[in-house]
Amino acid sequence: MQRLCVLLFVFVCVTLRSGVEGIGVNYGLLGNNLPPPAQVITLLKSRNFQKTRIFDPNPDVLKALEGSCISLILGVRNEDLQQLASDLTFATNWVNTNVVPHVSSVNFAYISAGNEVIPGQLATFVLGAMQNLDMALKAHNLNIPVTTTVSLQVLGTSYPPSNGSFSGDSIQFLQPIAQFLATKQYPLLADVYPYFAYASNPDQIQLDYALIKNTGVIVVDGDLRYNNLFDAMVDALYAALEKVGQPGLDVVVSETGWPSGGDVYATIDNAQTYVNNLIAHVASGKGTPRKPGKVVETYIFALFNENQKPVGTEQNFGLFYSNMTEVYHINLTPMKN
């Protein structure tokens, strides 16, 4: 009966969908002045966001999402990874607490076991946590993909994109994780930031290339041609996955954005240009040169400027101020066919 309710809910949500295909937004909570979750979900719906991501199973946010039809990436706290990996009962209780009570009215897209912990001390627990969460979900006949989120720091080589390969510190973890994901047909989540690449190397990277402006070809990579850095970074990860034997594994861009303050390159104009060009690029369905015609599911970082993050650019990635007014205008009008 529960499975039937879930299927009916998902069918209704798919039928009502009206947002820009492929675009979601990260909903962070590191602010002491943020609006209550119910108001936030109303804001998301009013702006045609059909997808969101939260970084831990906040019960108030999960409650507010009920019946909204907004699909959700649900994050697992990094500090829970070790126990999830070592104790199936803990994983079962995690699913029973954070997923099962909401599953008939919240559209769970993926569960992310850990955020940017590879490479690092917690990396060794990621695969076990994914496996135990997957088993706990399957015990309830729930087919919610379980994955993890990586930064592009996992790449040892990224230029040109076809040379993309995992670093020595990362490959030992990502090779078996990629095999697990491919076997289950689950995607890998990745945080992709042209801003950081540009800000660390402005003499070698053209600003328009980083901002996804309509430029000519900037990078020639064999038969592939790149006119923006976002595509090049995503394709470098795809190339790395091919090198560990998983050419069919999908990548979901779980974070990307551009700050509007805190740095000389972090201006409102640059942030608005990047985000709106990104939305148009993803919504076009063109995909990347390595994966043409495949929509790159992408989540903008972030919904709000969060005042409890580190001072500087980290506090200035928001699309909205805490009072829910726009930092800059974003175009989320659905594309016309």
ZATI-938679 format. One line per field, with one value per residue (C-alpha): residue in one letter; z, y negated, x. Coordinates in steps of 0.5 Angstrom, whole numbers, padded with zeros to 4 digits. Layout:
N
seba	(A,...) $
pz	(Z,...) $
py	(Y,...) $
px	(X,...) $
//
This chain:
337
seba	(M,Q,R,L,C,V,L,L,F,V,F,V,C,V,T,L,R,S,G,V,E,G,I,G,V,N,Y,G,L,L,G,N,N,L,P,P,P,A,Q,V,I,T,L,L,K,S,R,N,F,Q,K,T,R,I,F,D,P,N,P,D,V,L,K,A,L,E,G,S,C,I,S,L,I,L,G,V,R,N,E,D,L,Q,Q,L,A,S,D,L,T,F,A,T,N,W,V,N,T,N,V,V,P,H,V,S,S,V,N,F,A,Y,I,S,A,G,N,E,V,I,P,G,Q,L,A,T,F,V,L,G,A,M,Q,N,L,D,M,A,L,K,A,H,N,L,N,I,P,V,T,T,T,V,S,L,Q,V,L,G,T,S,Y,P,P,S,N,G,S,F,S,G,D,S,I,Q,F,L,Q,P,I,A,Q,F,L,A,T,K,Q,Y,P,L,L,A,D,V,Y,P,Y,F,A,Y,A,S,N,P,D,Q,I,Q,L,D,Y,A,L,I,K,N,T,G,V,I,V,V,D,G,D,L,R,Y,N,N,L,F,D,A,M,V,D,A,L,Y,A,A,L,E,K,V,G,Q,P,G,L,D,V,V,V,S,E,T,G,W,P,S,G,G,D,V,Y,A,T,I,D,N,A,Q,T,Y,V,N,N,L,I,A,H,V,A,S,G,K,G,T,P,R,K,P,G,K,V,V,E,T,Y,I,F,A,L,F,N,E,N,Q,K,P,V,G,T,E,Q,N,F,G,L,F,Y,S,N,M,T,E,V,Y,H,I,N,L,T,P,M,K,N) $
pz	(0000,0002,-0005,-0009,-0005,-0007,-0014,-0014,-0011,-0016,-0022,-0019,-0018,-0025,-0028,-0025,-0026,-0029,-0028,-0032,-0034,-0030,-0025,-0018,-0012,-0005,0001,0006,0014,0016,0018,0024,0020,0015,0014,0017,0012,0010,0007,0004,0000,-0002,-0005,-0008,-0011,-0013,-0017,-0021,-0017,-0018,-0015,-0008,-0004,0004,0007,0013,0015,0018,0020,0020,0012,0011,0014,0010,0003,0004,-0001,-0005,-0011,-0010,-0011,-0006,-0005,0002,0005,0011,0016,0015,0022,0021,0016,0020,0024,0018,0015,0021,0023,0019,0025,0025,0018,0018,0024,0020,0014,0019,0022,0016,0010,0012,0015,0009,0003,0001,0001,-0001,-0007,-0006,-0012,-0008,-0002,-0001,0004,0005,0002,-0001,0004,-0001,0000,0007,0014,0013,0005,0008,0010,0004,0001,0007,0009,0002,0002,0008,0007,0000,0004,0009,0004,0000,0006,0005,-0002,-0003,-0010,-0008,-0011,-0005,-0008,-0005,-0007,-0009,-0010,-0017,-0012,-0013,-0020,-0021,-0028,-0031,-0037,-0043,-0041,-0044,-0040,-0033,-0028,-0021,-0016,-0013,-0006,-0009,-0014,-0009,-0006,-0012,-0017,-0012,-0011,-0018,-0019,-0014,-0017,-0024,-0022,-0019,-0024,-0019,-0021,-0018,-0015,-0016,-0014,-0020,-0019,-0025,-0020,-0016,-0022,-0025,-0019,-0017,-0024,-0028,-0032,-0036,-0036,-0040,-0035,-0041,-0041,-0034,-0034,-0040,-0044,-0052,-0054,-0059,-0058,-0053,-0052,-0057,-0054,-0060,-0064,-0058,-0058,-0051,-0051,-0043,-0037,-0034,-0039,-0039,-0032,-0032,-0038,-0034,-0029,-0034,-0037,-0030,-0029,-0036,-0034,-0028,-0033,-0032,-0038,-0037,-0030,-0030,-0026,-0023,-0021,-0014,-0013,-0018,-0017,-0017,-0011,-0011,-0006,-0002,-0007,-0013,-0018,-0014,-0016,-0017,-0025,-0025,-0021,-0025,-0031,-0029,-0026,-0032,-0037,-0033,-0033,-0040,-0042,-0038,-0040,-0047,-0047,-0051,-0046,-0046,-0052,-0049,-0047,-0053,-0052,-0045,-0040,-0034,-0028,-0024,-0017,-0016,-0010,-0006,-0004,0001,0003,0010,0015,0020,0014,0014,0012,0005,-0001,0003,0005,-0001,-0006,-0005,-0010,-0004,0002,0008,0008,0001,-0004,-0010,-0009,-0017,-0022,-0024,-0030,-0029,-0034,-0037,-0044,-0050,-0054) $
py	(0000,-0005,-0003,-0005,-0012,-0013,-0012,-0016,-0022,-0022,-0021,-0027,-0031,-0029,-0031,-0038,-0040,-0047,-0049,-0049,-0042,-0040,-0046,-0046,-0050,-0048,-0050,-0051,-0053,-0056,-0063,-0066,-0070,-0066,-0065,-0059,-0053,-0053,-0060,-0058,-0052,-0057,-0062,-0056,-0054,-0061,-0062,-0055,-0051,-0044,-0041,-0043,-0040,-0040,-0038,-0034,-0031,-0037,-0035,-0042,-0042,-0035,-0037,-0043,-0040,-0035,-0035,-0040,-0036,-0039,-0034,-0033,-0031,-0029,-0030,-0025,-0029,-0027,-0026,-0020,-0016,-0012,-0009,-0008,-0004,0000,0001,0003,0002,-0005,-0006,-0002,-0007,-0013,-0011,-0010,-0016,-0021,-0018,-0013,-0018,-0023,-0018,-0018,-0026,-0028,-0027,-0024,-0024,-0022,-0021,-0023,-0020,-0025,-0032,-0033,-0028,-0024,-0024,-0025,-0021,-0020,-0017,-0010,-0010,-0013,-0006,-0002,-0008,-0008,0000,0000,-0006,-0002,0004,0001,-0003,0004,0007,0002,0003,-0004,-0005,-0012,-0012,-0013,-0016,-0021,-0028,-0030,-0036,-0036,-0036,-0029,-0030,-0030,-0032,-0036,-0039,-0038,-0035,-0028,-0028,-0028,-0023,-0022,-0023,-0018,-0020,-0019,-0013,-0008,-0010,-0013,-0006,-0002,-0007,-0008,-0001,-0001,-0007,-0004,0003,0000,-0006,-0011,-0018,-0021,-0028,-0033,-0040,-0044,-0051,-0055,-0061,-0058,-0056,-0063,-0066,-0062,-0063,-0069,-0070,-0064,-0063,-0068,-0071,-0070,-0063,-0062,-0066,-0061,-0067,-0066,-0066,-0062,-0056,-0057,-0050,-0045,-0038,-0033,-0033,-0036,-0044,-0048,-0055,-0055,-0052,-0049,-0044,-0043,-0041,-0037,-0033,-0032,-0028,-0024,-0023,-0020,-0016,-0013,-0011,-0007,-0003,-0007,-0011,-0010,-0013,-0019,-0026,-0031,-0037,-0038,-0045,-0051,-0058,-0065,-0069,-0077,-0079,-0078,-0078,-0083,-0078,-0076,-0082,-0082,-0083,-0077,-0073,-0074,-0073,-0066,-0064,-0066,-0063,-0057,-0056,-0058,-0053,-0047,-0048,-0048,-0041,-0041,-0037,-0038,-0036,-0029,-0028,-0032,-0032,-0030,-0035,-0036,-0036,-0042,-0045,-0052,-0054,-0057,-0060,-0065,-0069,-0065,-0070,-0064,-0061,-0064,-0071,-0073,-0070,-0064,-0069,-0071,-0066,-0067,-0068,-0071,-0075,-0073,-0077,-0073,-0079,-0078,-0079,-0079,-0077,-0070,-0068,-0061,-0062,-0055,-0054,-0054,-0048) $
px	(0000,0006,0009,0002,0002,0009,0008,0001,0005,0011,0006,0002,0008,0011,0004,0004,0012,0013,0020,0026,0028,0034,0035,0035,0038,0041,0038,0043,0041,0047,0044,0041,0036,0033,0025,0022,0022,0014,0016,0022,0018,0013,0018,0021,0014,0013,0020,0019,0024,0022,0028,0032,0038,0039,0045,0042,0035,0032,0025,0022,0025,0022,0015,0015,0017,0011,0006,0010,0012,0019,0024,0029,0037,0037,0044,0047,0051,0059,0059,0054,0058,0063,0057,0052,0058,0059,0052,0046,0042,0044,0043,0036,0034,0036,0032,0026,0027,0028,0025,0020,0015,0016,0016,0009,0009,0016,0019,0026,0031,0037,0040,0048,0052,0057,0059,0066,0070,0074,0080,0080,0079,0072,0073,0074,0067,0063,0062,0060,0055,0052,0051,0048,0043,0041,0040,0035,0031,0030,0028,0022,0021,0024,0028,0031,0038,0044,0050,0055,0058,0065,0068,0073,0079,0078,0081,0089,0089,0083,0086,0084,0078,0079,0086,0081,0083,0082,0088,0092,0089,0082,0082,0082,0075,0072,0073,0069,0064,0063,0063,0057,0053,0054,0051,0045,0045,0045,0049,0055,0054,0059,0060,0063,0065,0068,0069,0074,0078,0078,0079,0085,0088,0085,0091,0090,0083,0078,0072,0067,0069,0068,0061,0059,0058,0057,0064,0067,0071,0077,0079,0080,0081,0081,0075,0071,0070,0069,0066,0065,0069,0063,0062,0070,0070,0064,0067,0074,0070,0066,0073,0076,0070,0071,0078,0076,0071,0065,0063,0056,0055,0051,0054,0049,0052,0050,0053,0055,0055,0058,0059,0056,0061,0067,0072,0074,0071,0065,0060,0053,0054,0058,0054,0048,0051,0054,0047,0043,0047,0048,0040,0039,0045,0042,0035,0037,0039,0045,0049,0056,0061,0063,0055,0051,0044,0044,0041,0046,0042,0044,0043,0045,0049,0045,0038,0040,0046,0048,0051,0054,0058,0066,0066,0068,0065,0062,0057,0055,0053,0045,0040,0036,0037,0035,0028,0027,0028,0033,0040,0039,0034,0034,0030,0027,0021,0020,0023,0018,0019) $
//
